[in-house]
Amino acid sequence: MTDAPHPLLTHLLAAAEGRFPPADGGVTVLPPLPGGLECSVAFTGHAVIATAQDAHRVAAAGADGFGGSLAPRFLLHLAGPGGWIGVTDATLTARATGGPPRLDTLHHHDDHPRVRFARSLRSRVTVHGDERGLVTLAEGLAGRRELSIELDPTHPDGHGHGRSLLRDALTLLPAGTPLFAAVAPGNARSLRAFLASGFTPVGSEVLLRPAR
């Protein structure tokens, strides 16, 4: 028997299909994520927050669908003193293309910083890649399929290796599978590579691990 998916997954998959919550400035409050994590996800004009706090406390702390859900003061309220707050990422999505996988599965990369970070927050992490760099595939936020990439420093992205690596990564899952990526907006090179590879922005997100 498998656990039921977290209700946030429904919102994320709907966004991947172009269906979004109403842009009414409202906030939808959901239960916290597994593993002691919480999150704030902002769509256009609406926020979805997974937290152990009730809707009244969330609203009283200033959350709204017009930016308040990602305001530093509200995130500090969610995390509490000593809690961990992740970075604000753009939420991107694309569909896997399927076909013969164009990347090898890599082993013996447990000490790589990208792999360690993925495994600290996600489950079922696998590593793929070649001389251009590596890709992690995992079950991430609310159980969605997530990928991240890191280029080999000897192959700078200015030569298009990031885009080609991402396109090859889309062959690793059956055609049509929704894939997500969380990309820091300030990492313009990475963001441009994802957009050029067919990823579409649907919102923004912050992960937290409250200290309660």
Order of alpha helices (4+ residues) and beta strands (2+ residues): alpha-beta-beta-beta-alpha-alpha-beta-beta-beta-alpha-beta-beta-beta-alpha-beta-alpha-beta
